[in-house]
Amino acid sequence: MPLRNFFCAFFLASPAIAADVALVDSDLGQALLFENRGLCYAVLPNHVSVTKNRISLAIPAPAAHGSGEIFWRAPDTDLALAFVEGDVAERCTVQYRELTSDLSSRLQTTETGFIKSVHFDGAFFDRIGAAIIDVDDRFVSVRITGAGVDAGVMQGLSGAMLTVGGQIAGIAVDATSTGEARFLRMDMIAGMLGPKIAQGTHPIQRTIAKAETGKGFRVTGFNGEGDGVVALEPSSLSSPWRTTWAGKPIVFEITLSNDTLVPLNRVALVSEPSDESTPARRIGLEVDRGLPGTAYWTAIASPDMSPTGKFEAFTGGTVARRVRIRIEDVWFPDRDLRLDQLIVE
């Protein structure tokens, strides 16, 4: 049974800077982040996102969002591998070579470890103790403990990282019983990932396709619920995008260019509301004028979206590589938020 079907009452918030674990699609599960040759990847259980190839990623301390594009799956092993874009990619800290060490000796001589995950929409890292109860060539099984007592398995823990003696030992894939969980061994995972990383083509190396109207872009960050990673992309928005308005800001980050600054003159949003849906109202804009690895975000003055669903902001001819669109509130909070078109020129 996937770990996301279990729930526990033990939480331990601990702020951290390192981005080694990310939340997947608002609590569906976790992903282990690692870097190889300057590019960021995420490995996660296949069952966490079995129906779509684009996932949203969130990390805390400080909060950042990004997206992952799954390009390899091994359903029999319950593994998936994704490329990572957005702010999350700029904070990858674990090197792939750190994951390849043989764990046999450490797992045979160490009896406890720690599980690290991200929860509550990426608000904080959670760390809980784990007592090792069984080890074989593929799995490490643990009993989860907290403050000296047994604890249940937290909802959304699939993909969480297990460390033993300070070394990354595996990612969570399932639960065998209440309070017990099973982790795929990291040395086994690394052996499977090596050839796939060498063969892959990272999205940062691609040309972003031009849209029929305005500039082309990719959604590389999203903090809301629903299918937001691909929402609003020119190739994806064939029907209106809708989500329940939860009373908190929704942020889309779009990338206009992978490696250079490009002219940006106008950002426009269109909503065609009905009796069951609402347009946004107050919208904030930021542009990133820095090159990859040197983000330089600047706020741009913008008007409200009208009750009829029209929004248009002019940037004064600035240059930018990314744009953040922050929906602060809506006209009718009891209705679903609806967006029909995003244009950048």
Phi, psi and omega in degrees: 000130179301149183295337183291351178272001179250159181221144175227161182257004183262121179232143174220102182280135179210107182295146180205160180262323186300135179255075178257343178227139179230149175280138182253125172046056173052061172085012174289331181174196184235163174221141175270124182264140175209160183245143174216119180055042175082000179248146185258139180229162175227129173250136185209162175297139181300326185289345179293325180217069187276342187258352181215154185260353177246130182232153173265148182230142180219141176225153179259182166054067350278162184296140176209152180232156178200188179224157176231141177245111183288125182239358178209136178226145173229082185303325181295330179262353183061049179233148172217150181231132184231149166280149183240136177232172177087191183299327180301320182298331181283354181241018172298132182237333183280128177272141182304322182298336178290341185268351189267354183292143177295128183265356190306310183296316182296319182289335179279340186247355181242136187256347183225163177204189179228145177252131180239134180210176178237138183220173179055063177057031178081020185286325180203158171282145177240134177234130177225151181283155180217129175262124181288127181245343179197146179220134169223193186294338185246329191233153167240122179257138184226158168252124185281133180230155177208126180054035176085001180234157178294146178228151178286171180274126186288141175300137179080019183274350178306127182095353179299154186265132173256129172245143178229120182059032180082001181251139178293123188250342180169177174236144185290136179236329180198173178242134180270331177194174181302125178084000178238144182218158181239136183239133170292132181295137184292324180294326175292317179299314183300323179297328179279329186281329187312304181296327182290322178295318181295329184272342189285158173242114184289143179305333181295342180270356183270158170274130179284123185295140179287139178280161177296324177241119178079202183274154172280158179197165173239142173278113185246010175196142181200133184249004183263189178260163180093191185274064189275340184296320180261353180300142176077352176293144183305325182275353186249334189275064178276345176219162182303143174267131183225148174206154176292133178278117185262006178082013178226153186302145174245130184238126169253136170246126179242143179254123180271329181210141180285332190220350183228163173274140182233153178296140178224122184246326188211141171236126182229141174236142178233133173231139178244078188291158177232190178293343181255358184225166182226146168281163171293167175239280183274126184231133176251146180234140170226148174237145176260113180261013180258159175279168181309132180088351180225061184299140178220089185273136179226133179284145178238132179298137181214149179278174172284156168284141182286160177299341178271000172094028179245131177221133180210125179231134179255136188265353182079019177079030180288170171250150183201161174248329179223159177225136172251131178245116186248113177272109186277321178201180184228166181286322183232091188298341181273004180244163176291141173286136181231135174229133183250336184199143171233128180235131171236134183227000000 
